[in-house]
């Protein structure tokens, strides 16, 4: 009976793997995933939200919301934890900061994404429940100054699936932040949206080219309840074999 590994388990080092017999089979554990839904709030995603009101509406966001709803249902059915991030500001917006104010000054004029407002709520289409896991943030990075990282540790989640908005801002920044924490990410491309399709595509190209995330699509059959059915793990095995050869001189 072969020993069973989770391929991204940080406690299992490359040298430990090399010591295993060559005939030993590698089996990928089905555990350890969480789905992070980034900022799919009324302000970003609803046609009456603040971003549309100030001319920052997202191209293709209605389709991204529909795909995200599918992904969330798949994850729930498989028992995968679903975490909703919400970008929001307190009364007076002292936590918004000068950089974000400069980036979208009109948002403050309509009090967009204010704590406790309809604008800051997760859009109804995603059926976010009162007892769902939520992480509130004030910066693009969902890890910065939030409880996301300890929450993932508590859930024993070492791999992420990510969808949401805005692709080239909060989504990409969160993917990069996960990468720097050695957390593998599967990014669900068609469940994301940006101000323009070009900005979305450029972001996906960067993340894909540098292998910061595995890029998948619901439209191509990706199932968040069975994320290992994608081709990523075959690519991982190829990279692992290359690493072995570098260490052993093989």
SVG drawing of the C-alpha trace seen along z (x, -y; Angstrom):
<svg xmlns="http://www.w3.org/2000/svg" viewBox="-30 -64 54 66">
<polyline fill="none" stroke="black" stroke-width="0.4" points="0.0,0.0 1.7,-3.3 2.1,-6.1 -0.4,-8.9 0.8,-12.5 -0.9,-15.8 1.5,-17.2 1.6,-20.7 2.1,-19.6 4.9,-21.8 6.0,-19.1 6.9,-16.8 10.2,-18.0 11.6,-17.2 14.4,-15.2 12.0,-13.1 10.1,-12.4 13.3,-11.4 14.0,-8.8 10.9,-7.0 11.2,-4.0 10.8,-4.9 7.9,-2.4 5.9,-4.2 2.7,-5.7 1.9,-9.4 -1.7,-10.0 -3.1,-13.6 -5.2,-14.2 -8.7,-15.6 -8.5,-17.6 -7.1,-21.0 -9.0,-23.3 -10.9,-26.5 -12.8,-28.7 -12.2,-32.5 -14.8,-34.7 -13.2,-38.1 -15.3,-41.2 -18.4,-40.1 -20.4,-42.9 -23.3,-45.0 -21.0,-48.0 -18.8,-46.2 -21.2,-43.8 -24.8,-45.2 -25.9,-47.5 -27.1,-50.0 -23.9,-49.7 -21.5,-52.5 -18.9,-51.5 -21.4,-51.7 -22.6,-55.0 -19.2,-56.6 -18.3,-55.2 -16.2,-52.3 -18.5,-49.4 -17.0,-46.1 -17.2,-44.5 -18.7,-41.0 -19.5,-41.1 -23.0,-39.6 -21.4,-36.5 -18.7,-36.4 -21.4,-36.5 -23.3,-33.6 -20.2,-31.5 -19.3,-32.3 -22.7,-31.1 -22.0,-27.8 -18.6,-27.5 -20.0,-28.3 -22.7,-25.6 -20.1,-23.0 -17.9,-23.8 -20.7,-23.7 -21.9,-20.4 -18.4,-18.9 -17.9,-20.3 -15.2,-22.8 -15.1,-25.9 -16.3,-29.1 -14.9,-32.4 -16.3,-35.7 -14.1,-38.8 -15.7,-42.2 -13.9,-45.5 -15.5,-48.1 -14.8,-51.3 -15.9,-52.6 -17.9,-55.7 -15.7,-58.7 -13.6,-56.5 -10.4,-57.1 -9.3,-53.6 -9.5,-54.2 -6.1,-55.8 -4.7,-58.4 -3.6,-56.0 -7.1,-54.5 -8.7,-57.9 -6.5,-59.1 -7.4,-56.1 -11.2,-56.5 -12.0,-59.8 -15.6,-59.7 -16.3,-56.6 -16.2,-58.6 -18.7,-61.1 -21.4,-58.4 -20.1,-56.7 -19.4,-53.6 -18.7,-50.3 -19.5,-51.8 -19.8,-49.4 -23.4,-48.3 -24.6,-49.5 -26.4,-47.6 -23.5,-48.6 -21.0,-46.6 -23.1,-43.5 -22.3,-40.4 -24.6,-40.3 -27.7,-38.3 -27.1,-36.0 -24.4,-34.2 -26.7,-33.3 -24.2,-34.4 -25.7,-33.3 -25.4,-35.0 -23.3,-32.1 -20.9,-32.0 -17.2,-32.8 -16.4,-36.5 -13.2,-38.4 -13.4,-42.2 -10.5,-44.2 -9.5,-47.8 -6.8,-47.0 -6.5,-45.1 -4.7,-42.2 -7.1,-40.0 -4.3,-38.8 -3.2,-42.3 -4.4,-43.3 -7.1,-40.6 -7.9,-37.3 -7.6,-35.3 -4.3,-33.6 -5.2,-32.3 -8.6,-31.4 -7.1,-29.2 -4.8,-27.6 -7.8,-26.9 -9.6,-25.3 -6.5,-23.2 -6.7,-24.8 -3.4,-24.7 -4.7,-25.3 -7.0,-28.0 -9.5,-28.4 -10.2,-32.0 -12.8,-33.9 -14.2,-37.5 -13.4,-41.1 -11.6,-43.1 -9.3,-40.7 -6.3,-43.0 -6.6,-44.6 -7.9,-42.7 -8.0,-39.3 -4.5,-39.5 -3.0,-41.0 -4.5,-38.3 -3.2,-35.6 0.3,-37.1 0.1,-37.3 -1.0,-33.6 1.9,-32.7 4.4,-34.5 3.0,-32.4 3.5,-29.2 -0.2,-28.6 -1.0,-27.1 -3.9,-28.9 -6.4,-27.8 -7.9,-30.9 -11.3,-30.5 -10.9,-32.9 -14.5,-33.1 -15.8,-33.8 -13.7,-37.0 -14.2,-40.4 -12.4,-43.8 -13.2,-47.2 -12.4,-46.1 -11.9,-42.7 -8.4,-43.8 -7.4,-44.5 -8.8,-41.1 -7.0,-39.3 -3.7,-41.0 -3.9,-40.0 -4.7,-36.4 -1.8,-36.4 0.7,-37.6 -0.5,-35.2 -0.4,-32.3 2.9,-33.2 4.7,-33.2 2.8,-30.2 1.5,-32.2 -1.8,-30.4 -3.4,-27.6 -5.9,-29.1 -9.2,-27.2 -12.7,-28.0 -16.1,-26.8 -17.0,-27.0 -14.3,-24.3 -15.8,-22.0 -13.9,-23.0 -15.7,-21.7 -14.9,-23.4 -16.1,-20.2 -13.4,-18.2 -10.6,-20.7 -8.0,-17.9 -9.6,-16.9 -7.7,-19.7 -4.3,-19.3 -2.4,-21.2 -1.2,-18.2 0.3,-16.7 2.3,-20.0 3.2,-19.8 4.6,-16.3 6.7,-17.5 8.2,-20.3 8.8,-18.0 10.6,-15.6 12.8,-18.4 13.5,-19.4 14.5,-15.8 16.9,-15.7 18.5,-18.9 19.1,-17.7 20.2,-14.1 22.0,-15.0 19.7,-12.6"/>
</svg>
